Amino acid sequence: MADAGMLRFHVPEPEVRPGGTPDFSDVTIPKAGSVPRPEIDVDPRTIRDLAFSIIRVLNRAGEAVGPWAGLLSDEELLEGLRHMVTLRSFDARMQMAQRQGKTSFYMQHLGEEAVSCAFRKALAPGDMNFPTYRQAGLLIADGYPMVTMMNQIYSNEADPLKGRQLPIMYSSKEHGFFSISGNLATQYIQAVGWAMASAISNDQKIAAAWIGDGSTAESDFHSALVFASTYKAPVVLNVVNNQWAISTFQGIARGGSGTFAARGLGFGIPSLRVDGNDYLAVHAVAKWAAERARNNLGPTLVEYVTYRVGAHSSSDDPSAYRPKAESDAWPLGDPIVRLKNHLIQRGVWSDERHAQAEAEILDTVISAQREAERHGTLHAGGKPSARDMFEGVYAEMPPHLRRQRQQAGV
Amino acid sequence: MPRRTMIEAIRDAMDVSMARDERVIVFGEDVGFFGGVFRCTQGLQAKYGKSRCFDAPISESGIVGAAIGMAAYGLKPCVEVQFADYVYPAYDQIVSEAARLRYRSNGDFTCPIVVRMPTGGGIFGGQTHSQSPEALFTHVSGLKVVVPSNPHDAKGLLIAAIEDPDPVIFLEPKRLYNGPFDGHHERPVTPWSKHELGEVADGHYTVPLGKAVIRRQGAAVTVLAYGTMVYVAQAAAEETGIDAEIIDLRTLLPLDLETIVASVSKTGRCVVVHEATLTSGFGAELSALVQENCFHHLEAPVARVTGWDTPYPHAQEWDYFPGPARLGRALVETMEA
């Protein structure tokens, strides 16, 4: 109907604010196993509906069902559970260390552990992730030493980055983990460039780009999709939709497009949505996308539907902008509980063994923490030298930095 | 020795580099099949194939962002931004990413890229095809910033930039592409084929980054110039009869302070000239360095001759451009001070 009255300005709002009752009734959750699994060389035009659905493997009874199930063995699933429990335990200890003043800043993964832990297992050695600040599971699941992560978090004398970077902005080429910038979205197009370079070099390695729901609004996201589409770059384009960009609900970045996966459709990029709290689903979809990339079929966009249970960072208090009980109402549950229940259902795990494993893992984390703290914490003990501050700006120190270092007397 | 225009010299630098090292790749807007709007990459796609020289979407942040990823992989991208005026969408990638990658990862990842772009005015390009944004890059730790003034240097500096292990911003004064230009826009252009610095050796050679060169020996006053202003300075010295020592900085970051200090300590006077706007321009840095390092030798205040603090105008191009008359007046005033 025609409406030629005064123009009205539209600002989207989340369903509920603090004080309200959490409501996710608008989030449509398809039954586990109900979304088909296309061949990797499918014509992208025929699977556009996958950008609006949610691929799920684990059902409410803890069973793995449907065409995306059956890829992982008991051992692999038990290992995945261990990685997620380790990440959660690591986060809890480091969050506490931040509160104790041992470092300046921390970012945890609470509720999102499955995304990075499961994705890592879909990659091959030599592949490269271009992560954001909430994918430390990529390192944990690849066996990167926790002590080294903690040394970085503490900016101590053993910090591989010499105290130059904010806590959790890790870098490990050896473990396929590109240096985290701290700026948002810049890494997305870099991942595409890395993948283009691999193709230019007739290599077999692929790249994985990571971004959050909020940062998809950055122009780097758009240019990454253009380049990935144009050059059919061997890259998996990951969007972790954890519903919240600090205090801003995902609707502000998403606008009217329905889903973030749908962003890929205009570029002709196969775009899938997956239950980000379902370890098996994340792994299966990641594997599908990685195989496409490795077989010269080009990029795939994957939206992981999850929920940021914790605060954005140690500097954030979510009670100011969302209901406290919202995370309990999140319909996709907890990734660790769901995998644990599945393993129990498979007959290879139990509540007792889980409790025991949690305790053992906590011990491992605590002993790693003790070892890291022997090298110092941000304000106590060993730390990188002031001289280190001047190193590494360039391959070779230019005269003006030499003069400044002398001036600083270090 | 063969004579080449600056365009041909720049193309030759990429050609030589691509032939020597298969990790060197070239891309940008209109750069592939067509060979670039200034023709700097003409023939490279035909010679090296589409994997090593190709057209990019109109997305400067995409071009530089992709180049950073390629460098992290192990390639050595030399990308073109069509005009320096178009580089701002890529500024975040250059400043926050390329410049800091080595530092923030403690050398785990590095970023050996070259970002080439035509700079400066004098072609009636208006405010979007005339800017000189060098100071926006010299302010960034981790970058190198190069401005050649002739075909010989352009080739040697570009090869050095491509071989450099760190990101280099390579600003090509577009008014010099086809011949030296001293600001006398009313006179016919001298082509590089008639200029000794148009002599460009075949094959591989480098001009080291971070080394200035004295273009004119003199005793009365030091002129610090780069790019097009080198020729403006030469014209101003000739026209005023002032025995100026003209230094062509060639690399702004890292800067050859030694050559500057030696010259100003000898002459006792210094005029800084650039086409970019005055306020917070690179001339401010040069002026500060000269007074910090040569204070006891100075017999006059350090003068700056620059573009005005306005956007680069179209019809008023020659009122804006710091030509030999304006520089000449500054030289006279500095001598009289």
HADDOCK unambig.tbl for C-alpha pairs under 7 A between the chains (distance, minus, plus):
assign (segid A and resid 161 and name CA) (segid B and resid 104 and name CA) 6.66 0.50 0.50
assign (segid A and resid 161 and name CA) (segid B and resid 105 and name CA) 5.82 0.50 0.50
assign (segid A and resid 161 and name CA) (segid B and resid 106 and name CA) 5.14 0.50 0.50
assign (segid A and resid 164 and name CA) (segid B and resid 104 and name CA) 5.90 0.50 0.50
assign (segid A and resid 165 and name CA) (segid B and resid 104 and name CA) 5.91 0.50 0.50
assign (segid A and resid 171 and name CA) (segid B and resid 105 and name CA) 5.80 0.50 0.50
assign (segid A and resid 172 and name CA) (segid B and resid 108 and name CA) 6.82 0.50 0.50
assign (segid A and resid 173 and name CA) (segid B and resid 108 and name CA) 6.27 0.50 0.50
assign (segid A and resid 179 and name CA) (segid B and resid 105 and name CA) 5.73 0.50 0.50
assign (segid A and resid 186 and name CA) (segid B and resid 93 and name CA) 6.65 0.50 0.50
assign (segid A and resid 189 and name CA) (segid B and resid 62 and name CA) 6.28 0.50 0.50
assign (segid A and resid 189 and name CA) (segid B and resid 65 and name CA) 5.45 0.50 0.50
assign (segid A and resid 189 and name CA) (segid B and resid 66 and name CA) 5.58 0.50 0.50
assign (segid A and resid 190 and name CA) (segid B and resid 65 and name CA) 5.02 0.50 0.50
assign (segid A and resid 190 and name CA) (segid B and resid 66 and name CA) 4.81 0.50 0.50
assign (segid A and resid 190 and name CA) (segid B and resid 68 and name CA) 5.90 0.50 0.50
assign (segid A and resid 190 and name CA) (segid B and resid 69 and name CA) 4.03 0.50 0.50
assign (segid A and resid 191 and name CA) (segid B and resid 69 and name CA) 5.76 0.50 0.50
assign (segid A and resid 192 and name CA) (segid B and resid 66 and name CA) 6.24 0.50 0.50
assign (segid A and resid 193 and name CA) (segid B and resid 66 and name CA) 3.69 0.50 0.50
assign (segid A and resid 193 and name CA) (segid B and resid 67 and name CA) 6.00 0.50 0.50
assign (segid A and resid 193 and name CA) (segid B and resid 69 and name CA) 4.49 0.50 0.50
assign (segid A and resid 193 and name CA) (segid B and resid 70 and name CA) 5.03 0.50 0.50
assign (segid A and resid 194 and name CA) (segid B and resid 66 and name CA) 6.99 0.50 0.50
assign (segid A and resid 194 and name CA) (segid B and resid 69 and name CA) 4.26 0.50 0.50
assign (segid A and resid 194 and name CA) (segid B and resid 70 and name CA) 4.52 0.50 0.50
assign (segid A and resid 194 and name CA) (segid B and resid 72 and name CA) 6.81 0.50 0.50
assign (segid A and resid 194 and name CA) (segid B and resid 73 and name CA) 5.50 0.50 0.50
assign (segid A and resid 197 and name CA) (segid B and resid 70 and name CA) 5.08 0.50 0.50
assign (segid A and resid 197 and name CA) (segid B and resid 73 and name CA) 6.53 0.50 0.50
assign (segid A and resid 197 and name CA) (segid B and resid 75 and name CA) 6.85 0.50 0.50
assign (segid A and resid 200 and name CA) (segid B and resid 51 and name CA) 5.67 0.50 0.50
assign (segid A and resid 220 and name CA) (segid B and resid 61 and name CA) 6.86 0.50 0.50
assign (segid A and resid 220 and name CA) (segid B and resid 62 and name CA) 6.81 0.50 0.50
assign (segid A and resid 223 and name CA) (segid B and resid 59 and name CA) 6.62 0.50 0.50
assign (segid A and resid 223 and name CA) (segid B and resid 62 and name CA) 5.19 0.50 0.50
assign (segid A and resid 224 and name CA) (segid B and resid 62 and name CA) 6.61 0.50 0.50
assign (segid A and resid 392 and name CA) (segid B and resid 102 and name CA) 6.36 0.50 0.50
assign (segid A and resid 392 and name CA) (segid B and resid 103 and name CA) 5.05 0.50 0.50
assign (segid A and resid 392 and name CA) (segid B and resid 106 and name CA) 6.40 0.50 0.50
assign (segid A and resid 392 and name CA) (segid B and resid 107 and name CA) 6.82 0.50 0.50
assign (segid A and resid 393 and name CA) (segid B and resid 102 and name CA) 6.60 0.50 0.50
assign (segid A and resid 393 and name CA) (segid B and resid 103 and name CA) 5.08 0.50 0.50
assign (segid A and resid 393 and name CA) (segid B and resid 142 and name CA) 5.25 0.50 0.50
assign (segid A and resid 394 and name CA) (segid B and resid 142 and name CA) 5.89 0.50 0.50
assign (segid A and resid 394 and name CA) (segid B and resid 166 and name CA) 6.42 0.50 0.50
assign (segid A and resid 395 and name CA) (segid B and resid 165 and name CA) 6.51 0.50 0.50
assign (segid A and resid 395 and name CA) (segid B and resid 166 and name CA) 6.87 0.50 0.50
assign (segid A and resid 398 and name CA) (segid B and resid 254 and name CA) 6.36 0.50 0.50
